Amino acid sequence: MKMEKNLIESMGEKYEEFLIDESKYRGYADSISFPESEEQVCQILRQMKERKIPVTIQGGKTGIVGGAVPHGGHILNLSRMNRVLDWEKCSTGEIYITVEPGIPLMDLKKEVLRLFGKEKVFWPVQPTEESATVGGVAATSAQGPNGYWYGKSSQYIAKVRMACAGGEIVEFDREKDAQKLESLLGLEGLAGVFTALTLRLVKKPEDVWGICFFFEKEEELADFSDALNGRKWENQEAHLSLKEYLDRDTIKMIQRRKQDMAKIRELPDVDEDFDGMIYLELEGSSDCMEELAADLMELAAEHGSDPDVAWALSGEAEVEKLRAFRHAAAESANLRVEANRKETPEITKLSTDFIWEGREFSKLLKFYRQELAQTSIESAVFGHLESGHLHVNLFPQTEQEYQKACELLRTWAQNCVSERGKAVGEHGVGKLKKTILRGLYPERENLCRELKRLYDPEFLMNREDVLDREE
Ligand SMILES: Cc1cc2nc3c(=O)[nH]c(=O)nc-3n(C[C@H](O)[C@H](O)[C@H](O)COP(=O)(O)OP(=O)(O)OC[C@H]3O[C@@H](n4cnc5c(N)ncnc54)[C@H](O)[C@@H]3O)c2cc1C
């Protein structure tokens, strides 16, 4: 029993922080481990299987649907598996790096810079929260704002090694079986634990610019967004890589927290008259970006945004400040949920993550505004302009409001699905959305069930996530 003593510890007060993630949903568990190698992961899983103990996998715990929150059983926390294992520069010029799953995105960034500073490459999967781990990102298929240009995060994962429920290792290589690999990414840990991931790095753009346009009238902002969505913004050597929306409530929420957020403190205050902002990034050569930026300025001015009050910054270091402002939207929302929980501990994060393929942005925003006007629940709306992928954050303050907010999310999801949209985007289902969105993600459910049968028929891995257990 040496292994058990060393690797598996009983839960106690010192492990309280592992019962909750950024969804603020709280769970419970009997034991926890912090494996430092694939071999240790396999040992633990073998032991758990023998005893039929369910296992909850944890990366950085930045997930916002309660996927990494335990419901009894064992917590397998991967934070100590955080090393770079290998890398390869192919004759074709492509660069791959193999990492352990628990490496946080901020450390990956540093390692890539250290190893390939000269080659000027990066991993373009950026769900903005840099303490998220590569394993967690792969398990949720998280993407973030720049997914507009860079596309699905899974395409930047070339290989994975996965420990199944009984501790057996399976390997998937995009070159040999892309379909199988693709099906396991975004599966929210239902089939097993990613123990190593090979990431494809891509060339950094020559330069990057960030522009924030402010609007006094939401209708004008919405029309600008439709016009923006209506055409491709690219020329020979430059393109629009990101287009994001932040509403008045979001801006106010950030302003209130600004002094506590070092990265955005230096930015000017946003005038209270503004009803919202659009944040855009351009990538490419300076000359070509200039052409695109001039067209964008003109379009924004036509829709009532004064180019003289726009924020425009160039170069990665400067643009980071604008990205930090966008990231502060999500951070401030989560802090607000945390504050509301002090009075009503049942409260969790509640936000939309629906993909409305068919609806114009202006119509979608109008729909949400009409819906929000009928409730007293406070809200903040921000997110991706493309495909109406907005995150409407609801901030209930009482248990009654919380129930109402869950009902609202469900009704909107039904609406979205009835228009051939998707009820689940980049955040996953986890435990929280399983209840709220039950029956509204049949394709994902079928795939999860199929792979569960194959890799974890006893439902030991992330047992309460995404699926109801078959009796
Ligand atoms: C302020 C803030 C901003 C955010 N912005 C974005 C955004 O823009 N876009 C976006 O998509 N998300 C965003 N997120 C959500 C979150 O960062 C992502 O979901 C991220 O992928 C979670 O990674 P993690 O390491 O924290 O995973 P965790 O929260 O620990 O786990 C998430 C899920 O992955 C599973 N898992 C973790 N590691 C493994 C592994 N090695 N093998 C198998 N399964 C595993 C867990 O069991 C769980 O189901 C944001 C979160 C915060 C707090």
The ligand as a Gaussian input file, in Angstrom:
#p B3LYP/6-31G(d) Opt

LIG

0 1
 C      -11.647000      34.870000     -16.766000
 C      -11.905000      33.681000     -17.655000
 C      -11.977000      33.855000     -19.036000
 C      -12.215000      32.763000     -19.861000
 N      -12.276000      32.963000     -21.209000
 C      -12.519000      31.917000     -22.022000
 C      -12.600000      32.115000     -23.437000
 O      -12.432000      33.210000     -23.940000
 N      -12.867000      31.028000     -24.199000
 C      -13.046000      29.778000     -23.671000
 O      -13.272000      28.840000     -24.424000
 N      -12.974000      29.574000     -22.336000
 C      -12.722000      30.604000     -21.508000
 N      -12.658000      30.397000     -20.157000
 C      -12.917000      29.044000     -19.612000
 C      -11.684000      28.182000     -19.330000
 O      -10.518000      28.926000     -19.237000
 C      -11.538000      27.077000     -20.351000
 O      -12.660000      26.231000     -20.291000
 C      -10.274000      26.197000     -20.155000
 O      -10.173000      25.352000     -21.248000
 C      -10.284000      25.326000     -18.918000
 O       -8.968000      24.828000     -18.700000
 P       -8.518000      24.309000     -17.262000
 O       -7.147000      23.790000     -17.356000
 O       -8.746000      25.353000     -16.250000
 O       -9.526000      23.107000     -17.086000
 P      -10.409000      22.694000     -15.842000
 O      -11.349000      23.775000     -15.499000
 O       -9.566000      22.177000     -14.755000
 O      -11.216000      21.494000     -16.505000
 C      -12.106000      21.715000     -17.557000
 C      -12.603000      20.352000     -18.064000
 O      -11.529000      19.652000     -18.685000
 C      -11.300000      18.392000     -18.031000
 N       -9.851000      18.184000     -18.040000
 C       -8.900000      18.997000     -17.533000
 N       -7.685000      18.504000     -17.782000
 C       -7.866000      17.349000     -18.455000
 C       -6.989000      16.355000     -18.983000
 N       -5.656000      16.443000     -18.884000
 N       -7.532000      15.276000     -19.606000
 C       -8.872000      15.150000     -19.746000
 N       -9.744000      16.056000     -19.254000
 C       -9.249000      17.136000     -18.618000
 C      -11.904000      18.560000     -16.653000
 O      -12.272000      17.330000     -16.093000
 C      -13.099000      19.444000     -16.963000
 O      -14.150000      18.673000     -17.471000
 C      -12.400000      31.472000     -19.305000
 C      -12.310000      31.298000     -17.921000
 C      -12.060000      32.386000     -17.104000
 C      -11.954000      32.159000     -15.634000

